């Protein structure tokens, strides 16, 4: 299979999707970057809600990073 990247004007995007829909689905796979980004965000949210990831506030994480950097500098 070949991979092609297209830049499509926003006002023409819906028309383009109609063309893609008219092609045989077993021959063409359409992947949108925005949908893959949505999937990634949803996956990260799911991980957080299932306690698979750790969320820390910015101040704490910067303090921890500073301590590690100072420790390695010695």
PyMOL Python script that loads the backbone (N, CA, C, O; Angstrom):
from pymol import cmd

cmd.read_pdbstr("""\
ATOM      1  N   UNK A   1       0.830  -1.183   0.000  1.00  0.00           N
ATOM      2  CA  UNK A   1       0.000   0.000   0.000  1.00  0.00           C
ATOM      3  C   UNK A   1       0.875   1.248   0.000  1.00  0.00           C
ATOM      4  O   UNK A   1       1.959   1.246   0.584  1.00  0.00           O
ATOM      5  N   UNK A   2       0.427   2.279  -0.631  1.00  0.00           N
ATOM      6  CA  UNK A   2       1.137   3.556  -0.689  1.00  0.00           C
ATOM      7  C   UNK A   2       0.496   4.526   0.287  1.00  0.00           C
ATOM      8  O   UNK A   2      -0.707   4.459   0.539  1.00  0.00           O
ATOM      9  N   UNK A   3       1.299   5.424   0.833  1.00  0.00           N
ATOM     10  CA  UNK A   3       0.800   6.456   1.734  1.00  0.00           C
ATOM     11  C   UNK A   3       0.939   7.801   1.040  1.00  0.00           C
ATOM     12  O   UNK A   3       2.007   8.149   0.536  1.00  0.00           O
ATOM     13  N   UNK A   4      -0.160   8.553   1.023  1.00  0.00           N
ATOM     14  CA  UNK A   4      -0.177   9.867   0.389  1.00  0.00           C
ATOM     15  C   UNK A   4      -0.665  10.886   1.414  1.00  0.00           C
ATOM     16  O   UNK A   4      -1.659  10.656   2.103  1.00  0.00           O
ATOM     17  N   UNK A   5       0.029  11.995   1.506  1.00  0.00           N
ATOM     18  CA  UNK A   5      -0.394  13.073   2.388  1.00  0.00           C
ATOM     19  C   UNK A   5      -0.933  14.209   1.541  1.00  0.00           C
ATOM     20  O   UNK A   5      -0.284  14.649   0.592  1.00  0.00           O
ATOM     21  N   UNK A   6      -2.115  14.680   1.884  1.00  0.00           N
ATOM     22  CA  UNK A   6      -2.750  15.767   1.136  1.00  0.00           C
ATOM     23  C   UNK A   6      -3.039  16.940   2.046  1.00  0.00           C
ATOM     24  O   UNK A   6      -3.344  16.766   3.226  1.00  0.00           O
ATOM     25  N   UNK A   7      -2.941  18.119   1.499  1.00  0.00           N
ATOM     26  CA  UNK A   7      -3.422  19.307   2.190  1.00  0.00           C
ATOM     27  C   UNK A   7      -4.645  19.781   1.426  1.00  0.00           C
ATOM     28  O   UNK A   7      -4.569  20.098   0.239  1.00  0.00           O
ATOM     29  N   UNK A   8      -5.771  19.824   2.121  1.00  0.00           N
ATOM     30  CA  UNK A   8      -7.038  20.147   1.474  1.00  0.00           C
ATOM     31  C   UNK A   8      -7.621  21.390   2.127  1.00  0.00           C
ATOM     32  O   UNK A   8      -7.674  21.499   3.352  1.00  0.00           O
ATOM     33  N   UNK A   9      -8.048  22.302   1.310  1.00  0.00           N
ATOM     34  CA  UNK A   9      -8.667  23.526   1.798  1.00  0.00           C
ATOM     35  C   UNK A   9      -9.889  23.175   2.642  1.00  0.00           C
ATOM     36  O   UNK A   9     -10.661  22.281   2.296  1.00  0.00           O
ATOM     37  N   UNK A  10     -10.052  23.888   3.746  1.00  0.00           N
ATOM     38  CA  UNK A  10     -11.172  23.603   4.650  1.00  0.00           C
ATOM     39  C   UNK A  10     -12.518  23.653   3.942  1.00  0.00           C
ATOM     40  O   UNK A  10     -13.400  22.841   4.223  1.00  0.00           O
ATOM     41  N   UNK A  11     -12.678  24.599   3.027  1.00  0.00           N
ATOM     42  CA  UNK A  11     -13.965  24.729   2.355  1.00  0.00           C
ATOM     43  C   UNK A  11     -14.203  23.628   1.312  1.00  0.00           C
ATOM     44  O   UNK A  11     -15.317  23.501   0.804  1.00  0.00           O
ATOM     45  N   UNK A  12     -13.199  22.849   0.991  1.00  0.00           N
ATOM     46  CA  UNK A  12     -13.324  21.763   0.014  1.00  0.00           C
ATOM     47  C   UNK A  12     -13.286  20.383   0.663  1.00  0.00           C
ATOM     48  O   UNK A  12     -13.507  19.379  -0.015  1.00  0.00           O
ATOM     49  N   UNK A  13     -13.015  20.317   1.939  1.00  0.00           N
ATOM     50  CA  UNK A  13     -12.810  19.052   2.647  1.00  0.00           C
ATOM     51  C   UNK A  13     -14.021  18.120   2.554  1.00  0.00           C
ATOM     52  O   UNK A  13     -13.856  16.932   2.277  1.00  0.00           O
ATOM     53  N   UNK A  14     -15.222  18.632   2.779  1.00  0.00           N
ATOM     54  CA  UNK A  14     -16.423  17.783   2.701  1.00  0.00           C
ATOM     55  C   UNK A  14     -16.599  17.182   1.312  1.00  0.00           C
ATOM     56  O   UNK A  14     -16.981  16.019   1.185  1.00  0.00           O
ATOM     57  N   UNK A  15     -16.325  17.960   0.274  1.00  0.00           N
ATOM     58  CA  UNK A  15     -16.425  17.441  -1.100  1.00  0.00           C
ATOM     59  C   UNK A  15     -15.393  16.339  -1.326  1.00  0.00           C
ATOM     60  O   UNK A  15     -15.677  15.334  -1.978  1.00  0.00           O
ATOM     61  N   UNK A  16     -14.206  16.536  -0.786  1.00  0.00           N
ATOM     62  CA  UNK A  16     -13.164  15.529  -0.914  1.00  0.00           C
ATOM     63  C   UNK A  16     -13.582  14.224  -0.240  1.00  0.00           C
ATOM     64  O   UNK A  16     -13.345  13.145  -0.783  1.00  0.00           O
ATOM     65  N   UNK A  17     -14.196  14.312   0.928  1.00  0.00           N
ATOM     66  CA  UNK A  17     -14.649  13.119   1.639  1.00  0.00           C
ATOM     67  C   UNK A  17     -15.677  12.342   0.815  1.00  0.00           C
ATOM     68  O   UNK A  17     -15.691  11.112   0.852  1.00  0.00           O
ATOM     69  N   UNK A  18     -16.523  13.033   0.085  1.00  0.00           N
ATOM     70  CA  UNK A  18     -17.495  12.354  -0.781  1.00  0.00           C
ATOM     71  C   UNK A  18     -16.781  11.563  -1.876  1.00  0.00           C
ATOM     72  O   UNK A  18     -17.210  10.464  -2.227  1.00  0.00           O
ATOM     73  N   UNK A  19     -15.716  12.106  -2.407  1.00  0.00           N
ATOM     74  CA  UNK A  19     -14.930  11.393  -3.423  1.00  0.00           C
ATOM     75  C   UNK A  19     -14.300  10.147  -2.819  1.00  0.00           C
ATOM     76  O   UNK A  19     -14.339   9.075  -3.422  1.00  0.00           O
ATOM     77  N   UNK A  20     -13.724  10.281  -1.642  1.00  0.00           N
ATOM     78  CA  UNK A  20     -13.095   9.151  -0.972  1.00  0.00           C
ATOM     79  C   UNK A  20     -14.133   8.068  -0.660  1.00  0.00           C
ATOM     80  O   UNK A  20     -13.869   6.879  -0.835  1.00  0.00           O
ATOM     81  N   UNK A  21     -15.300   8.483  -0.204  1.00  0.00           N
ATOM     82  CA  UNK A  21     -16.371   7.524   0.110  1.00  0.00           C
ATOM     83  C   UNK A  21     -16.820   6.745  -1.119  1.00  0.00           C
ATOM     84  O   UNK A  21     -17.305   5.621  -0.990  1.00  0.00           O
ATOM     85  N   UNK A  22     -16.670   7.316  -2.298  1.00  0.00           N
ATOM     86  CA  UNK A  22     -17.096   6.653  -3.531  1.00  0.00           C
ATOM     87  C   UNK A  22     -16.106   5.567  -3.967  1.00  0.00           C
ATOM     88  O   UNK A  22     -16.439   4.731  -4.807  1.00  0.00           O
ATOM     89  N   UNK A  23     -14.906   5.575  -3.410  1.00  0.00           N
ATOM     90  CA  UNK A  23     -13.888   4.589  -3.774  1.00  0.00           C
ATOM     91  C   UNK A  23     -14.098   3.287  -2.996  1.00  0.00           C
ATOM     92  O   UNK A  23     -14.675   3.309  -1.908  1.00  0.00           O
ATOM     93  N   UNK A  24     -13.635   2.148  -3.542  1.00  0.00           N
ATOM     94  CA  UNK A  24     -13.820   0.865  -2.843  1.00  0.00           C
ATOM     95  C   UNK A  24     -13.099   0.843  -1.491  1.00  0.00           C
ATOM     96  O   UNK A  24     -11.893   1.076  -1.422  1.00  0.00           O
ATOM     97  N   UNK A  25     -13.836   0.565  -0.429  1.00  0.00           N
ATOM     98  CA  UNK A  25     -13.275   0.628   0.921  1.00  0.00           C
ATOM     99  C   UNK A  25     -12.175  -0.404   1.150  1.00  0.00           C
ATOM    100  O   UNK A  25     -11.315  -0.200   2.007  1.00  0.00           O
ATOM    101  N   UNK A  26     -12.185  -1.507   0.401  1.00  0.00           N
ATOM    102  CA  UNK A  26     -11.126  -2.509   0.573  1.00  0.00           C
ATOM    103  C   UNK A  26      -9.816  -2.076  -0.087  1.00  0.00           C
ATOM    104  O   UNK A  26      -8.774  -2.691   0.140  1.00  0.00           O
ATOM    105  N   UNK A  27      -9.865  -1.032  -0.895  1.00  0.00           N
ATOM    106  CA  UNK A  27      -8.667  -0.543  -1.585  1.00  0.00           C
ATOM    107  C   UNK A  27      -8.116   0.759  -1.001  1.00  0.00           C
ATOM    108  O   UNK A  27      -6.946   1.086  -1.201  1.00  0.00           O
ATOM    109  N   UNK A  28      -8.951   1.492  -0.287  1.00  0.00           N
ATOM    110  CA  UNK A  28      -8.568   2.814   0.222  1.00  0.00           C
ATOM    111  C   UNK A  28      -8.833   2.868   1.724  1.00  0.00           C
ATOM    112  O   UNK A  28      -9.920   2.510   2.177  1.00  0.00           O
ATOM    113  N   UNK A  29      -7.855   3.309   2.488  1.00  0.00           N
ATOM    114  CA  UNK A  29      -8.048   3.559   3.916  1.00  0.00           C
ATOM    115  C   UNK A  29      -7.786   5.034   4.159  1.00  0.00           C
ATOM    116  O   UNK A  29      -6.734   5.557   3.792  1.00  0.00           O
ATOM    117  N   UNK A  30      -8.727   5.687   4.766  1.00  0.00           N
ATOM    118  CA  UNK A  30      -8.619   7.118   5.019  1.00  0.00           C
ATOM    119  C   UNK A  30      -8.321   7.336   6.489  1.00  0.00           C
ATOM    120  O   UNK A  30      -9.088   6.920   7.357  1.00  0.00           O
ATOM    121  N   UNK A  31      -7.196   7.995   6.767  1.00  0.00           N
ATOM    122  CA  UNK A  31      -6.805   8.301   8.137  1.00  0.00           C
ATOM    123  C   UNK A  31      -6.594   9.795   8.253  1.00  0.00           C
ATOM    124  O   UNK A  31      -5.802  10.384   7.517  1.00  0.00           O
ATOM    125  N   UNK A  32      -7.293  10.388   9.163  1.00  0.00           N
ATOM    126  CA  UNK A  32      -7.181  11.825   9.379  1.00  0.00           C
ATOM    127  C   UNK A  32      -6.270  12.089  10.566  1.00  0.00           C
ATOM    128  O   UNK A  32      -6.373  11.410  11.588  1.00  0.00           O
ATOM    129  N   UNK A  33      -5.384  13.060  10.445  1.00  0.00           N
ATOM    130  CA  UNK A  33      -4.499  13.388  11.561  1.00  0.00           C
ATOM    131  C   UNK A  33      -5.306  13.861  12.754  1.00  0.00           C
ATOM    132  O   UNK A  33      -4.973  13.547  13.896  1.00  0.00           O
ATOM    133  N   UNK A  34      -6.362  14.612  12.497  1.00  0.00           N
ATOM    134  CA  UNK A  34      -7.157  15.114  13.619  1.00  0.00           C
ATOM    135  C   UNK A  34      -7.819  13.961  14.361  1.00  0.00           C
ATOM    136  O   UNK A  34      -7.934  14.007  15.585  1.00  0.00           O
ATOM    137  N   UNK A  35      -8.258  12.924  13.642  1.00  0.00           N
ATOM    138  CA  UNK A  35      -8.876  11.799  14.330  1.00  0.00           C
ATOM    139  C   UNK A  35      -7.835  11.019  15.114  1.00  0.00           C
ATOM    140  O   UNK A  35      -8.127  10.521  16.202  1.00  0.00           O
ATOM    141  N   UNK A  36      -6.608  10.901  14.574  1.00  0.00           N
ATOM    142  CA  UNK A  36      -5.577  10.188  15.315  1.00  0.00           C
ATOM    143  C   UNK A  36      -5.184  10.970  16.569  1.00  0.00           C
ATOM    144  O   UNK A  36      -4.866  10.370  17.596  1.00  0.00           O
ATOM    145  N   UNK A  37      -5.203  12.282  16.496  1.00  0.00           N
ATOM    146  CA  UNK A  37      -4.918  13.099  17.667  1.00  0.00           C
ATOM    147  C   UNK A  37      -6.033  12.928  18.696  1.00  0.00           C
ATOM    148  O   UNK A  37      -5.765  12.841  19.895  1.00  0.00           O
ATOM    149  N   UNK A  38      -7.267  12.880  18.236  1.00  0.00           N
ATOM    150  CA  UNK A  38      -8.399  12.662  19.130  1.00  0.00           C
ATOM    151  C   UNK A  38      -8.274  11.310  19.813  1.00  0.00           C
ATOM    152  O   UNK A  38      -8.523  11.191  21.012  1.00  0.00           O
ATOM    153  N   UNK A  39      -7.892  10.297  19.057  1.00  0.00           N
ATOM    154  CA  UNK A  39      -7.705   8.965  19.632  1.00  0.00           C
ATOM    155  C   UNK A  39      -6.596   8.971  20.684  1.00  0.00           C
ATOM    156  O   UNK A  39      -6.726   8.328  21.726  1.00  0.00           O
ATOM    157  N   UNK A  40      -5.519   9.685  20.419  1.00  0.00           N
ATOM    158  CA  UNK A  40      -4.410   9.764  21.367  1.00  0.00           C
ATOM    159  C   UNK A  40      -4.852  10.454  22.652  1.00  0.00           C
ATOM    160  O   UNK A  40      -4.536   9.990  23.748  1.00  0.00           O
ATOM    161  N   UNK A  41      -5.569  11.541  22.525  1.00  0.00           N
ATOM    162  CA  UNK A  41      -6.062  12.262  23.707  1.00  0.00           C
ATOM    163  C   UNK A  41      -7.020  11.374  24.495  1.00  0.00           C
ATOM    164  O   UNK A  41      -6.926  11.289  25.720  1.00  0.00           O
ATOM    165  N   UNK A  42      -7.947  10.709  23.793  1.00  0.00           N
ATOM    166  CA  UNK A  42      -8.882   9.804  24.464  1.00  0.00           C
ATOM    167  C   UNK A  42      -8.145   8.681  25.191  1.00  0.00           C
ATOM    168  O   UNK A  42      -8.517   8.308  26.303  1.00  0.00           O
ATOM    169  N   UNK A  43      -7.108   8.149  24.565  1.00  0.00           N
ATOM    170  CA  UNK A  43      -6.323   7.091  25.178  1.00  0.00           C
ATOM    171  C   UNK A  43      -5.644   7.573  26.456  1.00  0.00           C
ATOM    172  O   UNK A  43      -5.623   6.863  27.461  1.00  0.00           O
ATOM    173  N   UNK A  44      -5.096   8.772  26.412  1.00  0.00           N
ATOM    174  CA  UNK A  44      -4.425   9.319  27.595  1.00  0.00           C
ATOM    175  C   UNK A  44      -5.422   9.591  28.718  1.00  0.00           C
ATOM    176  O   UNK A  44      -5.121   9.371  29.891  1.00  0.00           O
ATOM    177  N   UNK A  45      -6.602  10.067  28.353  1.00  0.00           N
ATOM    178  CA  UNK A  45      -7.647  10.297  29.359  1.00  0.00           C
ATOM    179  C   UNK A  45      -8.060   8.971  29.987  1.00  0.00           C
ATOM    180  O   UNK A  45      -8.206   8.878  31.205  1.00  0.00           O
ATOM    181  N   UNK A  46      -8.248   7.947  29.158  1.00  0.00           N
ATOM    182  CA  UNK A  46      -8.600   6.615  29.672  1.00  0.00           C
ATOM    183  C   UNK A  46      -7.531   6.091  30.619  1.00  0.00           C
ATOM    184  O   UNK A  46      -7.850   5.558  31.682  1.00  0.00           O
ATOM    185  N   UNK A  47      -6.257   6.239  30.240  1.00  0.00           N
ATOM    186  CA  UNK A  47      -5.161   5.794  31.098  1.00  0.00           C
ATOM    187  C   UNK A  47      -5.193   6.517  32.441  1.00  0.00           C
ATOM    188  O   UNK A  47      -5.004   5.906  33.493  1.00  0.00           O
ATOM    189  N   UNK A  48      -5.433   7.813  32.390  1.00  0.00           N
ATOM    190  CA  UNK A  48      -5.484   8.590  33.630  1.00  0.00           C
ATOM    191  C   UNK A  48      -6.648   8.122  34.501  1.00  0.00           C
ATOM    192  O   UNK A  48      -6.488   7.937  35.707  1.00  0.00           O
ATOM    193  N   UNK A  49      -7.807   7.932  33.898  1.00  0.00           N
ATOM    194  CA  UNK A  49      -8.986   7.513  34.665  1.00  0.00           C
ATOM    195  C   UNK A  49      -8.844   6.105  35.222  1.00  0.00           C
ATOM    196  O   UNK A  49      -9.452   5.780  36.242  1.00  0.00           O
ATOM    197  N   UNK A  50      -8.044   5.262  34.564  1.00  0.00           N
ATOM    198  CA  UNK A  50      -7.821   3.893  35.030  1.00  0.00           C
ATOM    199  C   UNK A  50      -6.574   3.803  35.914  1.00  0.00           C
ATOM    200  O   UNK A  50      -6.089   2.708  36.199  1.00  0.00           O
ATOM    201  N   UNK A  51      -6.056   4.959  36.347  1.00  0.00           N
ATOM    202  CA  UNK A  51      -4.872   5.026  37.206  1.00  0.00           C
ATOM    203  C   UNK A  51      -3.636   4.400  36.573  1.00  0.00           C
ATOM    204  O   UNK A  51      -2.777   3.883  37.287  1.00  0.00           O
ATOM    205  N   UNK A  52      -3.530   4.436  35.255  1.00  0.00           N
ATOM    206  CA  UNK A  52      -2.339   3.914  34.583  1.00  0.00           C
ATOM    207  C   UNK A  52      -1.284   4.998  34.382  1.00  0.00           C
ATOM    208  O   UNK A  52      -0.137   4.701  34.048  1.00  0.00           O
ATOM    209  N   UNK A  53      -1.669   6.228  34.582  1.00  0.00           N
ATOM    210  CA  UNK A  53      -0.702   7.310  34.439  1.00  0.00           C
ATOM    211  C   UNK A  53      -0.777   8.190  35.678  1.00  0.00           C
ATOM    212  O   UNK A  53      -1.763   8.178  36.415  1.00  0.00           O
ATOM    213  N   UNK A  54       0.268   8.937  35.884  1.00  0.00           N
ATOM    214  CA  UNK A  54       0.352   9.791  37.063  1.00  0.00           C
ATOM    215  C   UNK A  54       0.296  11.236  36.605  1.00  0.00           C
ATOM    216  O   UNK A  54       0.999  11.633  35.676  1.00  0.00           O
ATOM    217  N   UNK A  55      -0.540  12.009  37.260  1.00  0.00           N
ATOM    218  CA  UNK A  55      -0.615  13.431  36.964  1.00  0.00           C
ATOM    219  C   UNK A  55      -0.055  14.200  38.154  1.00  0.00           C
ATOM    220  O   UNK A  55      -0.456  13.971  39.294  1.00  0.00           O
ATOM    221  N   UNK A  56       0.859  15.098  37.886  1.00  0.00           N
ATOM    222  CA  UNK A  56       1.433  15.923  38.948  1.00  0.00           C
ATOM    223  C   UNK A  56       1.277  17.378  38.545  1.00  0.00           C
ATOM    224  O   UNK A  56       1.220  17.715  37.362  1.00  0.00           O
ATOM    225  N   UNK A  57       1.210  18.226  39.549  1.00  0.00           N
ATOM    226  CA  UNK A  57       1.086  19.642  39.218  1.00  0.00           C
ATOM    227  C   UNK A  57       2.439  20.184  38.747  1.00  0.00           C
ATOM    228  O   UNK A  57       3.487  19.610  39.042  1.00  0.00           O
ATOM    229  N   UNK A  58       2.401  21.258  38.037  1.00  0.00           N
ATOM    230  CA  UNK A  58       3.589  21.834  37.417  1.00  0.00           C
ATOM    231  C   UNK A  58       4.653  22.205  38.450  1.00  0.00           C
ATOM    232  O   UNK A  58       5.833  21.907  38.263  1.00  0.00           O
ATOM    233  N   UNK A  59       4.238  22.849  39.534  1.00  0.00           N
ATOM    234  CA  UNK A  59       5.198  23.296  40.546  1.00  0.00           C
ATOM    235  C   UNK A  59       5.950  22.117  41.144  1.00  0.00           C
ATOM    236  O   UNK A  59       7.173  22.168  41.278  1.00  0.00           O
ATOM    237  N   UNK A  60       5.234  21.057  41.506  1.00  0.00           N
ATOM    238  CA  UNK A  60       5.893  19.877  42.081  1.00  0.00           C
ATOM    239  C   UNK A  60       6.848  19.232  41.091  1.00  0.00           C
ATOM    240  O   UNK A  60       7.955  18.838  41.456  1.00  0.00           O
ATOM    241  N   UNK A  61       6.424  19.126  39.848  1.00  0.00           N
ATOM    242  CA  UNK A  61       7.283  18.477  38.861  1.00  0.00           C
ATOM    243  C   UNK A  61       8.541  19.301  38.596  1.00  0.00           C
ATOM    244  O   UNK A  61       9.615  18.733  38.397  1.00  0.00           O
ATOM    245  N   UNK A  62       8.430  20.610  38.591  1.00  0.00           N
ATOM    246  CA  UNK A  62       9.603  21.458  38.380  1.00  0.00           C
ATOM    247  C   UNK A  62      10.546  21.377  39.581  1.00  0.00           C
ATOM    248  O   UNK A  62      11.766  21.383  39.413  1.00  0.00           O
ATOM    249  N   UNK A  63       9.992  21.302  40.775  1.00  0.00           N
ATOM    250  CA  UNK A  63      10.814  21.167  41.981  1.00  0.00           C
ATOM    251  C   UNK A  63      11.590  19.847  41.941  1.00  0.00           C
ATOM    252  O   UNK A  63      12.786  19.816  42.230  1.00  0.00           O
ATOM    253  N   UNK A  64      10.904  18.759  41.580  1.00  0.00           N
ATOM    254  CA  UNK A  64      11.543  17.448  41.488  1.00  0.00           C
ATOM    255  C   UNK A  64      12.635  17.457  40.422  1.00  0.00           C
ATOM    256  O   UNK A  64      13.720  16.916  40.635  1.00  0.00           O
ATOM    257  N   UNK A  65      12.349  18.065  39.289  1.00  0.00           N
ATOM    258  CA  UNK A  65      13.344  18.157  38.216  1.00  0.00           C
ATOM    259  C   UNK A  65      14.567  18.953  38.674  1.00  0.00           C
ATOM    260  O   UNK A  65      15.702  18.559  38.406  1.00  0.00           O
ATOM    261  N   UNK A  66      14.338  20.055  39.354  1.00  0.00           N
ATOM    262  CA  UNK A  66      15.444  20.884  39.851  1.00  0.00           C
ATOM    263  C   UNK A  66      16.323  20.088  40.825  1.00  0.00           C
ATOM    264  O   UNK A  66      17.550  20.158  40.759  1.00  0.00           O
ATOM    265  N   UNK A  67      15.685  19.329  41.730  1.00  0.00           N
ATOM    266  CA  UNK A  67      16.445  18.511  42.679  1.00  0.00           C
ATOM    267  C   UNK A  67      17.299  17.468  41.958  1.00  0.00           C
ATOM    268  O   UNK A  67      18.454  17.252  42.323  1.00  0.00           O
ATOM    269  N   UNK A  68      16.739  16.825  40.942  1.00  0.00           N
ATOM    270  CA  UNK A  68      17.492  15.811  40.194  1.00  0.00           C
ATOM    271  C   UNK A  68      18.662  16.431  39.454  1.00  0.00           C
ATOM    272  O   UNK A  68      19.756  15.867  39.431  1.00  0.00           O
ATOM    273  N   UNK A  69      18.437  17.595  38.847  1.00  0.00           N
ATOM    274  CA  UNK A  69      19.517  18.264  38.125  1.00  0.00           C
ATOM    275  C   UNK A  69      20.634  18.698  39.062  1.00  0.00           C
ATOM    276  O   UNK A  69      21.813  18.568  38.733  1.00  0.00           O
ATOM    277  N   UNK A  70      20.264  19.211  40.223  1.00  0.00           N
ATOM    278  CA  UNK A  70      21.284  19.626  41.193  1.00  0.00           C
ATOM    279  C   UNK A  70      22.054  18.420  41.718  1.00  0.00           C
ATOM    280  O   UNK A  70      23.261  18.506  41.948  1.00  0.00           O
ATOM    281  N   UNK A  71      21.368  17.298  41.908  1.00  0.00           N
ATOM    282  CA  UNK A  71      22.020  16.100  42.418  1.00  0.00           C
ATOM    283  C   UNK A  71      23.024  15.548  41.407  1.00  0.00           C
ATOM    284  O   UNK A  71      24.082  15.059  41.802  1.00  0.00           O
ATOM    285  N   UNK A  72      22.713  15.617  40.118  1.00  0.00           N
ATOM    286  CA  UNK A  72      23.615  15.100  39.093  1.00  0.00           C
ATOM    287  C   UNK A  72      24.776  16.056  38.830  1.00  0.00           C
ATOM    288  O   UNK A  72      25.811  15.645  38.305  1.00  0.00           O
ATOM    289  N   UNK A  73      24.610  17.331  39.193  1.00  0.00           N
ATOM    290  CA  UNK A  73      25.666  18.324  38.967  1.00  0.00           C
ATOM    291  C   UNK A  73      26.775  18.204  40.005  1.00  0.00           C
ATOM    292  O   UNK A  73      27.886  18.688  39.788  1.00  0.00           O
ATOM    293  N   UNK A  74      26.480  17.567  41.120  1.00  0.00           N
ATOM    294  CA  UNK A  74      27.486  17.462  42.203  1.00  0.00           C
ATOM    295  C   UNK A  74      28.496  16.397  41.932  1.00  0.00           C
ATOM    296  O   UNK A  74      29.400  16.185  42.740  1.00  0.00           O
TER     297      UNK A  74
END
""", "prot")
cmd.dss("prot")
cmd.show_as("cartoon", "prot")
cmd.util.cbc("prot")
cmd.orient("prot")
